[in-house]
């Protein structure tokens, strides 16, 4: 029988926003600006080449548990066809990326074999946005 897992396992979340080609990159730029205007998050670096378990160019958005209920639905409505992987940050990065994520748009491949199965859960990274617009 499966053990019930507690929400307290989740230290934070990541959204990985993928793009392929110039048109998708332009939309990813637009989306990044809108996120920064509306949400207190950490916008990560642009990764124009696959990195880690991610098989496509992307950038990461790190966010606290408290804004999941507003950021994720907003991304659902505004992704514009981009694929977005949203995963919890627990003490098991491999499971977070391959078993427990949600996808907005078309699901893409994730190379889980490069991820560990035990690590310290990552708290939300320091916010680098100053929202001025209501979501």
C-alpha positions, 0 to 999 in steps of 0.5 A: 500500500502507498504511504500518504505524502504530506504537503510539507514535503514541498519546499517550493516549485519550479516552472520550466518554460520551454521554447524552440526557434525564434518565434517561440523564444519571442513569446517566451520573452513576452511571457517572462516580462508579464510574469515579472510584472505580476508575480514575486518570483525568481526568474532564472537564466536563459538556457538556449541549449539543453541543460541538466534533465531538460532536452530543450531550451528554457528558462526557470521560474522559482516560486514559493508555495503561496503563489502556486494558486495564482501563478499556475492558473495564470500560466495556463491561460497565457502560455500561448502554446509554449510547453511548461513543466511545473514541479515541486521541490522535495528531497527527490529531484528525479521524482519531482521532474519525472513522476510528480510534475504537471505540464501546461501545453505539450509534454516534452521529454525529461532526462530523469537519469541525470537527476538524483533521488535524494537531495535537500529540498530547495526553498524558493530562490530569492525573488528578483521581480517587483510586480506592478500589475495585478495578475 
